Amino acid sequence: MAKPQSVQTPLDMLVAAIGEHRFVLIGEVHGTRETPTLVGDLVAYYVDGGGPVTLGLEVSAREQPRIDRYLESPGNAGDRKALLAGEHWQGAMHDGRDSEAMLELIDRVRELRLQGADVRIDLFDASGDGDRDLRMSGHLRATAADAQRARILVLTGNVHAMTRRPPWSMFTSNGKLIEPPMTVGRYLADLAPQSINIGAANGDAWNCAQDGCRAHSLTARPAIAQATLKQLPPTESAWDAELTLPRFTASPPAIQGADH
């Protein structure tokens, strides 16, 4: 009998898609449990290899001092309370970037640092007027210049992660054809980042829509039993690869469970 082949995990697939690239844009649907958990696994994989890692998060750079203090703390209830007092967590718009899963990802980085890992978190969402993607890309460009030895893993919304003009048409909510926006990835294209979109065949995510910020069902695709990875040529996609998981699970705001 032929020996059965081992099933590749989503982490295996993500590592394969990244290859030798040291600057990676990971596009997500905000507000899922699965994507931040997988990114935490990815960070742990690379720090286990001994190299420095910078994890970029689409969070206001104004929160950086608060995050840094938490990463140096024991992570007790008081430390977590101080972290969650920040505007990112307490603001009125809970769009999935302040989810329980994101808090767990930050805490996992804190634990890795406690174990001696060379890993840091870089918050790159920049306030100001004008083109937000241009501001965020400028921050990440400076990060890449300052951390030339590090593997830089950037978790951001999937549109921001596009490194090419999408080959499909884009429309407004009332059906008007629009020019695809410039994105963080397109502004950084000269640095040749690897862009990977993480999606799911089914499930839900906590994000904001016309009916408010809550768990929303995804547009269902054909069901799959296990994750799949597809390399995407420029003529077909704005990303370099797409990892599709069987299902997403909505992750609510971290402050909802802070007192439990």
Secondary structure, DSSP 8 states (H G I E B T S, - for coil): ---------HHHHHHHHHTT-SEEEEEE-SSBSHHHHHHHHHHHHHHHTT--EEEEEEEEGGGHHHHHHHHTS---HHHHHHHHTSHHHHSS---STTBHHHHHHHHHHHHHHHTT--EEEEEEE--SSS-HHHHHHHHHHHHHHH-TTSEEEEEEETTTT--S--SS-EE-TTS-EE-----HHHHTGGG--EEEEEEESSBEEEEEETTEEEEEE-------SS-EEEE--TTT-SSSEEEEES-B-B--BGGGGTT-
